[in-house]
Amino acid sequence: MAVIELPAQPFDVEGARMTLFQALLAAAGKHGKGRVALEDPERQPITYGRLVLGALVLGRKLSALTRPGETVGLMLPNVQGMAVTLFGLSAFGRVPALLNFTAGLKNLTAACEIGPVSTIVTSRRFIDQAKLDDIVEALEPGRRVIYLEDVRKELASLDKAIGALASLAPGMVHRRHAAKPDDPAVVLFTSGTEGKPKGVVLSHANLVSNARQIFELAAGFLSERDVVMNPLPAFHSFGLTAALLMPLIHGMKVVLYPSPLHYKQVPKLIGETAATFLFATDTFLQGYARAADEGDLKSVRYVVAGAERVKPETRRMWEPYGTTILEGYGCTECSPVLACNTPVATRDGSVGRLLPGITAKLEPVEGITEGGRLCVKGPNVMLGYLNADRPGAIVPPEGGWHDTGDIVAIDDGFITIKGRARRFAKLGGEMVSLAAVESMIAGLWPGHNHVVVALPDLRKGEQLVLVTEKPNAEKKALQDEAKAQGFPELWLPKAILVTGSIPVLGNGKIDYGGTRELAITMRPLL
């Protein structure tokens, strides 16, 4: 097949060319400084005015401890203090690098080295509660660790007075330190589902554009009257842009929660705050539906799910609440949202249509007849990757195009994910989608995680192996299901490995690299 290009839908690119702090100020001006902006489990909401004031006071103190333009590590949970610190650093021209504290010492060290990150802002209370003392201690040599509790202790009346004065004309204060729209705004690190994480540099214009693109696509069913529940970590781009920045710069109250894994507490807070909109992944949605008490989830009109495929079982679990689950798609390199279903434009099995302003092309892949490799271009596409060999250097996407690495089909604008290019196996000259095989298995054995991996085979080159949490998973049942659904025998896993727990990353995604390593270590048991 030839390259297929899809033109972008109209989008006001110039209107989104501003810094994150300018976008916050615009929201405060439009929706009012007295409007509630954020709330978290402490149940002490802060207004847009207080968020701006807090960012100016804290940002000024942190600016005295850091350099203009410095990449500053941020290791904080998803609570109000994280948002204030993020905007505080941004207001004074610093670049927050959001560190994934669930990633382990090896990945955190790698992130700090390629940043490069020489200053880390965190909280003693958080480090103690999350039991991260050993990790921080290991990261500390050669780096400065700033604890927010210490900064707060040093705040004098003069600091607060200067902050109060600055909040009367925050735009003037910001202009003295402000970055340009195309300057780095944040550094995020890819989840590493298939290998070593990469540093992704997103500009201010990238983030503001994506927040506006999402809102534009959602026109008519999302408004400032909505209350957004965000239990996703800010180090995950879905949690940062879609679930925090998008609602915040459009006048919605955002309810933050520090861990998506607290399946009982998240639904309880949803009920208490009457949240109408929830951002989550399929794994977390199942957990909330199972653990919720009666009435906890009744206020939720819509769920936007991303990062992994939504299972039919998940939709059934949420049906009693009258909630519509809208599946979307994106990647960190695109700030992250690329496409999403909406209540007025949805198709089962798809991740919706592209957001406005995004041009796409499908490149042919040998052995794949339906669809192609998706590449995208638009105002939300990253500045580039950090160069591991030259810390701080940015490698931009060639020609502005980002290769998603996903094989997709597009019909009437709706995108259907066939799988990662790396998640195809070549068997007998045929390209086999591991995701398609997993989907068939999930229908047979719902309620369990299943991953199909391709392992080297001396005779055939590659062999499919199923790693599953389903106890007593039988090959005969799998063969019967595959036959009933018309799957070729070639696509059937030749072996089944049962494990108590398939590796999962901190953001809820399956850790495919870890699962493959698990399969290799368990292979002698076959």
C-alpha positions as CSV (number, residue, x, y, z in Angstrom):
1,M,0.0,0.0,0.0
2,A,1.1,3.6,-0.6
3,V,1.5,6.2,2.1
4,I,-1.9,7.6,3.1
5,E,-2.1,11.1,4.5
6,L,-5.0,12.6,6.5
7,P,-5.2,16.4,6.7
8,A,-5.8,18.1,10.0
9,Q,-9.1,19.6,11.1
10,P,-9.0,23.3,11.8
11,F,-7.4,24.5,15.1
12,D,-6.3,27.9,16.4
13,V,-2.6,27.1,16.7
14,E,-1.6,30.8,17.4
15,G,-4.2,31.1,20.2
16,A,-2.4,28.3,22.1
17,R,1.0,29.9,21.9
18,M,1.4,30.9,25.5
19,T,3.2,29.5,28.6
20,L,1.5,27.3,31.2
21,F,1.4,30.1,33.7
22,Q,-0.1,32.5,31.2
23,A,-2.8,29.9,30.5
24,L,-3.5,29.7,34.2
25,L,-3.7,33.5,34.5
26,A,-6.1,33.6,31.5
27,A,-8.3,31.0,33.2
28,A,-8.3,32.9,36.5
29,G,-9.2,36.1,34.6
30,K,-12.0,34.4,32.6
31,H,-13.6,32.3,35.3
32,G,-12.8,34.4,38.4
33,K,-10.1,34.3,41.1
34,G,-12.7,33.2,43.6
35,R,-13.6,30.1,41.7
36,V,-12.4,26.8,43.2
37,A,-9.6,25.3,41.1
38,L,-8.3,22.3,43.1
39,E,-9.3,19.9,45.8
40,D,-7.6,16.8,47.2
41,P,-8.2,14.3,50.1
42,E,-7.4,17.1,52.7
43,R,-10.7,18.6,51.6
44,Q,-9.4,22.2,51.7
45,P,-10.1,23.5,48.2
46,I,-8.0,26.3,46.8
47,T,-9.3,28.9,44.4
48,Y,-7.6,30.1,41.2
49,G,-6.5,33.2,43.1
50,R,-4.9,31.2,45.8
51,L,-3.3,28.9,43.3
52,V,-1.7,31.9,41.5
53,L,-0.6,33.4,44.8
54,G,0.9,30.1,46.1
55,A,2.7,29.6,42.8
56,L,4.2,33.1,43.0
57,V,5.3,32.7,46.6
58,L,6.7,29.2,46.3
59,G,8.2,29.8,42.9
60,R,10.1,32.9,44.1
61,K,11.7,30.9,46.9
62,L,12.6,28.0,44.6
63,S,14.0,30.4,42.0
64,A,16.5,31.5,44.6
65,L,17.7,27.9,44.9
66,T,17.8,27.1,41.2
67,R,19.1,28.6,37.9
68,P,16.9,30.2,35.2
69,G,15.9,27.5,32.7
70,E,17.2,24.7,35.0
71,T,15.5,21.3,34.7
72,V,14.3,20.7,38.3
73,G,13.2,17.2,39.4
74,L,9.7,17.0,40.9
75,M,9.0,14.0,43.1
76,L,5.6,14.6,44.5
77,P,2.2,12.8,44.7
78,N,-0.9,14.0,42.9
79,V,-2.1,16.5,45.4
80,Q,-2.5,20.3,45.5
81,G,1.1,20.9,46.6
82,M,2.3,19.2,43.4
83,A,0.2,21.5,41.2
84,V,1.3,24.7,43.1
85,T,5.0,23.6,42.8
86,L,4.6,22.8,39.1
87,F,3.1,26.2,38.4
88,G,5.6,27.9,40.7
89,L,8.6,26.5,38.9
90,S,7.0,27.3,35.6
91,A,6.1,30.9,36.6
92,F,9.8,31.6,37.2
93,G,11.2,30.0,34.1
94,R,12.3,26.6,35.5
95,V,11.5,23.3,33.8
96,P,9.9,20.6,36.0
97,A,11.1,17.1,35.3
98,L,8.3,14.9,36.7
99,L,10.0,11.9,38.2
100,N,8.2,8.5,38.3
101,F,8.8,7.5,41.9
102,T,7.3,4.1,41.2
103,A,9.9,3.3,38.5
104,G,12.7,2.1,40.9
105,L,16.2,3.4,41.6
106,K,17.7,2.3,38.2
107,N,15.2,4.2,36.1
108,L,15.2,7.3,38.4
109,T,19.0,7.5,38.3
110,A,18.9,7.2,34.5
111,A,16.2,10.0,34.3
112,C,18.3,12.3,36.5
113,E,21.4,11.7,34.4
114,I,19.9,12.4,31.0
115,G,17.9,15.4,32.3
116,P,20.3,16.4,33.7
117,V,18.7,16.9,37.1
118,S,20.8,18.3,39.8
119,T,18.0,19.6,42.0
120,I,15.0,17.5,43.2
121,V,12.0,19.1,45.0
122,T,10.0,16.7,47.2
123,S,8.3,16.4,50.5
124,R,9.5,14.7,53.7
125,R,5.9,13.6,54.5
126,F,5.5,12.0,51.1
127,I,9.0,10.3,51.2
128,D,8.2,8.9,54.6
129,Q,4.7,7.7,53.7
130,A,5.8,6.2,50.4
131,K,8.9,4.6,52.0
132,L,11.2,6.2,49.5
133,D,13.9,7.1,52.0
134,D,16.5,4.7,50.5
135,I,15.8,5.8,46.9
136,V,16.2,9.5,47.8
137,E,19.4,8.7,49.8
138,A,20.8,6.9,46.7
139,L,19.9,9.8,44.4
140,E,21.3,12.5,46.7
141,P,25.0,12.3,46.0
142,G,25.8,15.1,43.5
143,R,22.3,16.4,43.7
144,R,20.5,18.9,46.0
145,V,17.2,17.6,47.5
146,I,14.8,20.4,48.5
147,Y,12.0,19.6,50.9
148,L,8.9,21.7,50.7
149,E,8.5,21.6,54.5
150,D,11.9,23.4,54.8
151,V,10.9,26.0,52.2
152,R,7.6,26.7,54.1
153,K,9.5,27.1,57.4
154,E,11.6,29.8,55.8
155,L,8.7,31.8,54.5
156,A,8.7,35.1,56.3
157,S,5.9,37.8,56.4
158,L,7.9,39.7,53.8
159,D,7.8,36.7,51.4
160,K,4.0,36.6,51.7
161,A,3.7,40.3,51.3
162,I,5.8,40.3,48.2
163,G,3.7,37.4,46.9
164,A,0.4,39.2,47.6
165,L,1.7,42.3,45.8
166,A,2.9,40.1,42.9
167,S,-0.6,38.5,42.7
168,L,-2.1,41.9,41.9
169,A,-0.1,42.0,38.7
170,P,1.0,38.4,38.1
171,G,1.5,38.8,34.4
172,M,4.1,41.5,34.9
173,V,6.0,39.3,37.4
174,H,5.9,36.3,35.0
175,R,7.1,38.3,32.0
176,R,10.4,39.0,33.8
177,H,11.1,35.3,34.1
178,A,8.9,33.8,31.4
179,A,10.0,31.3,28.8
180,K,8.8,31.5,25.2
181,P,5.9,29.2,24.0
182,D,8.4,27.0,22.2
183,D,10.7,26.6,25.1
184,P,10.7,23.4,27.3
185,A,7.8,23.4,29.8
186,V,8.2,19.9,31.3
187,V,10.3,16.8,30.9
188,L,8.5,13.5,31.2
189,F,9.9,10.0,31.0
190,T,8.2,7.3,28.9
191,S,6.8,4.4,30.9
192,G,9.3,1.9,29.4
193,T,6.7,-0.7,28.5
194,E,9.1,-2.1,25.9
195,G,12.5,-1.1,27.3
196,K,14.5,1.7,28.8
197,P,12.6,4.9,29.4
198,K,13.3,8.0,27.3
199,G,13.2,11.6,28.3
200,V,10.5,13.5,26.4
201,V,10.7,17.3,26.3
202,L,7.3,19.1,25.9
203,S,7.0,22.8,25.2
204,H,4.5,25.2,26.7
205,A,2.8,25.4,23.4
206,N,2.6,21.6,23.2
207,L,0.8,21.3,26.5
208,V,-1.5,24.3,26.1
209,S,-2.4,23.2,22.5
210,N,-3.2,19.6,23.6
211,A,-5.4,20.9,26.5
212,R,-7.3,23.1,24.0
213,Q,-7.5,20.4,21.4
214,I,-9.1,18.0,23.9
215,F,-11.6,20.6,25.0
216,E,-12.4,21.5,21.4
217,L,-13.1,17.9,20.6
218,A,-15.3,17.7,23.7
219,A,-17.3,20.8,22.9
220,G,-20.9,20.5,24.0
221,F,-20.4,17.7,26.6
222,L,-17.7,19.2,28.8
223,S,-18.0,22.6,30.5
224,E,-16.8,24.6,33.5
225,R,-19.7,23.2,35.5
226,D,-18.0,19.7,35.4
227,V,-16.0,18.4,38.4
228,V,-13.0,16.3,37.2
229,M,-11.7,13.5,39.3
230,N,-8.0,12.9,38.6
231,P,-6.3,10.0,40.5
232,L,-3.5,9.7,37.9
233,P,0.1,10.7,38.6
234,A,1.4,13.8,37.0
235,F,4.5,12.0,35.8
236,H,2.1,10.2,33.4
237,S,1.2,12.6,30.6
238,F,-2.4,11.4,30.6
239,G,-2.7,12.6,34.2
240,L,-0.8,15.8,33.6
241,T,-2.4,17.2,30.5
242,A,-5.8,15.5,30.1
243,A,-6.8,15.2,33.7
244,L,-5.1,18.3,35.2
245,L,-4.2,21.0,32.7
246,M,-7.1,20.6,30.4
247,P,-9.9,21.1,33.0
248,L,-7.9,23.6,35.0
249,I,-7.4,26.1,32.1
250,H,-11.0,25.7,31.1
251,G,-12.5,26.6,34.5
252,M,-13.3,23.2,35.9
253,K,-12.6,22.1,39.5
254,V,-10.0,19.3,39.6
255,V,-10.1,16.8,42.4
256,L,-6.7,15.3,42.9
257,Y,-5.9,12.0,44.6
258,P,-2.3,10.7,45.2
259,S,-2.7,7.1,44.1
260,P,-4.9,5.4,41.5
261,L,-4.4,2.1,43.3
262,H,-6.6,3.1,46.3
263,Y,-9.7,1.4,44.9
264,K,-11.8,2.0,47.9
265,Q,-10.8,5.6,48.6
266,V,-11.1,7.0,45.0
267,P,-14.8,6.1,44.6
268,K,-15.5,7.5,48.1
269,L,-13.9,10.9,47.2
270,I,-15.8,10.8,43.9
271,G,-19.0,10.5,45.8
272,E,-18.1,13.2,48.3
273,T,-17.1,15.7,45.7
274,A,-19.9,14.8,43.2
275,A,-17.3,14.4,40.4
276,T,-18.9,14.2,37.0
277,F,-15.9,13.4,34.9
278,L,-13.2,10.7,35.6
279,F,-9.9,10.0,33.8
280,A,-8.5,6.6,34.4
281,T,-7.2,3.4,32.7
282,D,-9.0,0.1,32.2
283,T,-7.2,-1.6,35.1
284,F,-8.2,1.2,37.6
285,L,-11.8,1.4,36.3
286,Q,-12.3,-2.3,37.1
287,G,-10.9,-1.7,40.6
288,Y,-13.1,1.2,41.3
289,A,-16.3,-0.5,40.1
290,R,-15.6,-3.5,42.3
291,A,-14.7,-1.6,45.4
292,A,-17.3,1.2,45.3
293,D,-20.1,1.5,47.9
294,E,-23.6,2.1,46.7
295,G,-23.9,5.7,45.5
296,D,-20.2,6.4,45.2
297,L,-20.1,6.6,41.4
298,K,-23.6,7.8,40.6
299,S,-22.4,11.4,39.8
300,V,-20.0,10.3,37.1
301,R,-21.4,11.1,33.6
302,Y,-18.4,10.3,31.6
303,V,-15.1,8.3,32.0
304,V,-12.3,9.0,29.6
305,A,-10.1,5.9,29.5
306,G,-6.6,5.7,27.9
307,A,-3.2,4.0,28.1
308,E,-4.7,0.5,27.5
309,R,-7.6,-1.1,25.7
310,V,-11.0,-1.0,27.5
311,K,-12.4,-4.5,28.0
312,P,-16.1,-5.3,27.4
313,E,-16.3,-6.5,31.0
314,T,-15.2,-3.0,32.3
315,R,-18.1,-1.4,30.3
316,R,-20.5,-3.9,31.9
317,M,-19.3,-3.1,35.4
318,W,-20.0,0.6,34.9
319,E,-23.4,0.2,33.2
320,P,-25.4,0.3,36.5
321,Y,-24.1,3.8,37.1
322,G,-25.3,5.1,33.7
323,T,-21.7,6.2,33.0
324,T,-20.5,6.4,29.4
325,I,-16.9,5.2,28.9
326,L,-15.1,7.0,26.1
327,E,-11.9,5.4,24.9
328,G,-9.0,7.6,23.8
329,Y,-5.5,7.2,22.5
330,G,-2.2,9.0,22.7
331,C,1.5,8.9,23.6
332,T,3.8,10.9,25.8
333,E,5.5,12.4,22.8
334,C,2.2,14.0,21.7
335,S,1.4,15.7,25.0
336,P,-0.3,13.0,25.0
337,V,-3.8,12.9,23.5
338,L,-4.2,12.2,19.7
339,A,-7.7,10.8,19.4
340,C,-10.8,10.1,21.5
341,N,-14.4,9.0,21.1
342,T,-17.1,11.4,22.1
343,P,-20.8,10.9,22.9
344,V,-21.8,12.1,19.5
345,A,-19.0,10.4,17.5
346,T,-18.1,7.0,18.8
347,R,-17.4,3.6,17.3
348,D,-17.0,0.3,19.2
349,G,-13.5,-1.0,19.0
350,S,-12.0,2.3,18.0
351,V,-10.2,5.1,20.0
352,G,-12.2,7.8,18.2
353,R,-11.2,10.5,15.7
354,L,-8.1,12.6,15.7
355,L,-8.1,15.8,17.6
356,P,-8.2,19.1,15.6
357,G,-4.9,20.4,14.4
358,I,-3.3,16.9,14.0
359,T,-2.1,15.7,10.5
360,A,-1.6,12.0,10.2
361,K,-0.1,9.5,7.7
362,L,-0.1,5.8,7.5
363,E,3.1,4.2,6.3
364,P,3.0,0.7,4.8
365,V,4.4,-2.2,6.8
366,E,5.6,-5.4,5.2
367,G,3.2,-8.3,5.9
368,I,0.4,-6.1,7.1
369,T,-2.5,-5.6,4.7
370,E,-5.0,-3.7,6.8
371,G,-3.7,-0.3,8.1
372,G,-0.2,1.0,8.5
373,R,2.2,2.6,10.8
374,L,0.8,5.8,12.3
375,C,2.9,9.0,12.1
376,V,1.6,12.4,13.3
377,K,2.4,16.0,13.1
378,G,0.8,19.0,15.0
379,P,1.2,21.7,17.7
380,N,1.2,19.0,20.4
381,V,4.1,17.0,19.0
382,M,7.1,17.2,21.4
383,L,10.2,19.3,21.0
384,G,12.1,16.0,21.0
385,Y,13.9,13.3,23.1
386,L,16.7,14.0,25.5
387,N,20.0,12.6,24.1
388,A,21.3,10.0,26.6
389,D,24.8,10.6,25.2
390,R,24.7,14.3,25.5
391,P,22.7,15.2,28.7
392,G,20.4,18.2,28.1
393,A,20.6,18.0,24.3
394,I,17.2,17.6,22.5
395,V,16.8,15.5,19.4
396,P,13.8,16.9,17.5
397,P,11.4,14.7,15.5
398,E,12.5,14.6,11.9
399,G,10.4,17.1,9.9
400,G,8.1,17.5,12.9
401,W,6.7,14.0,12.4
402,H,6.4,11.6,15.3
403,D,6.4,7.9,14.5
404,T,4.0,6.4,17.1
405,G,5.2,2.9,16.5
406,D,1.5,1.8,16.4
407,I,-0.1,-0.1,13.6
408,V,-3.6,1.3,13.0
409,A,-6.5,1.3,10.6
410,I,-8.6,4.4,9.9
411,D,-12.1,4.2,8.6
412,D,-14.3,7.4,8.3
413,G,-11.8,9.1,10.6
414,F,-12.1,6.5,13.4
415,I,-8.8,5.0,14.5
416,T,-8.6,1.3,15.4
417,I,-5.4,0.2,17.1
418,K,-4.1,-3.1,15.6
419,G,-1.1,-3.2,18.0
420,R,2.4,-1.9,18.5
421,A,4.8,-2.5,15.6
422,R,7.0,-4.2,18.1
423,R,4.0,-6.3,19.3
424,F,3.7,-8.2,16.0
425,A,5.3,-11.5,15.5
426,K,6.4,-12.9,12.1
427,L,5.3,-16.6,12.0
428,G,5.5,-18.5,8.8
429,G,6.0,-15.3,6.8
430,E,2.8,-13.9,8.3
431,M,2.5,-10.9,10.7
432,V,0.5,-11.9,13.8
433,S,-0.9,-9.2,16.1
434,L,-0.2,-10.1,19.7
435,A,-2.9,-7.6,20.8
436,A,-5.5,-9.3,18.7
437,V,-4.7,-12.7,20.2
438,E,-4.9,-11.2,23.7
439,S,-8.3,-9.7,22.9
440,M,-9.6,-13.1,21.9
441,I,-8.2,-14.6,25.2
442,A,-9.7,-11.8,27.3
443,G,-13.1,-12.7,25.9
444,L,-12.6,-16.3,26.8
445,W,-11.3,-15.7,30.3
446,P,-12.5,-12.2,31.5
447,G,-11.4,-10.9,34.8
448,H,-7.7,-11.8,34.4
449,N,-4.7,-10.2,32.8
450,H,-3.2,-12.0,29.8
451,V,-0.1,-11.2,27.8
452,V,1.1,-13.0,24.6
453,V,4.8,-12.7,24.0
454,A,7.0,-13.9,21.1
455,L,10.0,-15.8,22.2
456,P,12.9,-17.0,19.9
457,D,12.3,-20.5,18.4
458,L,15.1,-22.4,16.7
459,R,12.8,-24.0,14.1
460,K,10.3,-21.3,13.3
461,G,12.2,-18.1,14.3
462,E,9.5,-17.1,16.9
463,Q,7.0,-18.9,19.1
464,L,3.9,-17.4,20.8
465,V,3.6,-18.0,24.5
466,L,0.7,-17.0,26.7
467,V,1.5,-15.5,30.1
468,T,-1.8,-15.5,32.1
469,E,-3.1,-14.9,35.6
470,K,-5.9,-17.4,34.9
471,P,-5.5,-20.4,37.2
472,N,-5.8,-23.8,35.4
473,A,-5.8,-22.1,32.0
474,E,-6.2,-25.0,29.5
475,K,-4.9,-25.1,26.0
476,K,-7.9,-27.1,24.8
477,A,-10.3,-24.3,25.8
478,L,-8.1,-21.8,24.0
479,Q,-8.0,-23.9,20.9
480,D,-11.8,-24.2,20.9
481,E,-12.3,-20.4,21.4
482,A,-9.8,-19.6,18.6
483,K,-11.6,-22.0,16.2
484,A,-15.0,-20.5,17.1
485,Q,-13.7,-17.0,16.3
486,G,-12.0,-18.0,13.1
487,F,-8.4,-17.5,14.3
488,P,-5.8,-19.4,12.2
489,E,-4.0,-22.1,14.1
490,L,-0.8,-20.3,13.4
491,W,-2.0,-17.5,15.8
492,L,-2.5,-19.8,18.7
493,P,0.1,-19.6,21.6
494,K,2.0,-22.9,21.6
495,A,2.5,-22.8,25.4
496,I,0.8,-21.4,28.5
497,L,2.6,-20.0,31.5
498,V,0.4,-19.3,34.6
499,T,1.7,-16.6,37.0
500,G,0.2,-15.1,40.1
501,S,0.8,-11.5,38.9
502,I,1.7,-10.1,35.5
503,P,4.1,-7.1,35.9
504,V,2.3,-3.7,35.8
505,L,3.9,-0.3,35.6
506,G,3.0,2.5,38.1
507,N,0.6,4.1,35.6
508,G,-1.5,1.0,35.3
509,K,-0.1,-0.2,31.9
510,I,1.1,-3.8,31.4
511,D,4.9,-4.0,31.6
512,Y,5.5,-5.9,28.4
513,G,9.2,-5.9,28.7
514,G,9.0,-7.2,32.3
515,T,6.4,-9.9,31.2
516,R,8.7,-11.1,28.4
517,E,11.6,-11.4,30.9
518,L,9.2,-13.3,33.2
519,A,8.3,-15.7,30.3
520,I,12.0,-16.3,29.5
521,T,12.8,-17.2,33.1
522,M,9.7,-19.5,33.3
523,R,10.4,-21.1,30.0
524,P,12.3,-24.0,31.4
525,L,9.1,-25.0,33.2
526,L,7.3,-25.6,29.9
